[in-house]
Every structure is written in structure tokens, then in C-alpha cells.
Amino acid sequence: MQLTSKDGNMVCDFYPAAGYTDKFVQVTSFQGKEMSERLISKRDMQYGVNSRIDAYGYEVTKFHTLPRVKFMVAC
């Protein structure tokens, strides 16, 4: 799912995470530049989507069905 802010500057994408059934990759972009990428739970995704739509007036602009791979690195 892709959410876009009212002015179009902020975009938040949620992709199914490759290899997981209950995880999503959240990618946040500002003015077309990717600012962050993180692995989140389904519950966190639902909360994030609802809060952005209800509180900030974001609009759903696209639905992503292809999974995205998120590489986790431990130091």
C-alpha cells in the first residue's frame, strides 16, 4: 500500500516482507528521496496506515502486492 500526504511531498509505502507472513517493509520518502526503510509487524502497519489517514489526511494512492526483501544486519 502507498500513502501520499496532501501536498505530495511525503510518501509512505508498505510492502509485504519476503519470507514472512506477518511482517511488512515500511519505506518513507520525502520529495522523492528515500529517507528510511524498516521491518514492521502487521499490527504496526495497520496502526500507521490508520493514523496517517485519520490524523494527517494521507490518501491511498497505490497497492503493493510484490514482496520486498529487507536485509537485517546485526553488529
N, C-alpha and C positions, 0 to 999 in steps of 0.2 A: 504494500500500500504506500502511496505517496501523498503527503500532506504539504500544501503550499500556503504560506502566510498571505494575508490580504494584499500586501504590497508586492508580493512575489519575490522578495529578497531571501527569505528563509524557506528551505525545503527540507523536509524530514522524510526519509524513505525507510520502510520496514520490509525486509526480505526474509523469507523462510531461511533458516540456517541449515546448510548442507550437513547431513548426518544426524540431525536432531529433530524430534517430533514436537517438542515444546519450547523451542528457542527461536529467536529472531535476531537478525543483524540490523541494528539501527544506524543509519548513516545520516548525519546532519550536514547540510551545505548552506553557505551564506554567499549570496551573489555568485552562484555557480561554482564556488570553490569548496571542496570537501573539508569540513572542519573536524569531524570526529566520526568514529566508527566503533561500535561496541556490541557485544553479545548480550542480549537481554532475555528474560523469561516471557512467556506468553502473557502472563498477568501484567507484567510491567509494560508490555507493548499495548495492551488494551487500555491501561490507565493513561499512558502517554497520549494515545490517539484521542481518547475521550476528553482529556484535559485540554489538549491543543484545539480541538474543535469547539468545545463548550466555552472555555475561558478566553481564548485568543482569536477565535473566528477563522481558524485554518479551514481549508477546503480539501476534500479528497480529489486528487487530480489523476491518479493512476493506481492500478493494482498490479503488484509484482507476484508472479507465480513461480518463477525460476529461483531455485535456492542460490544463496551467495555463501561463499566459503569465508569464514573468519578464522584467521590463524592466531592462536593464543600463544604468547611467548612468556615463559617463566624465567626470571632472572635470579 
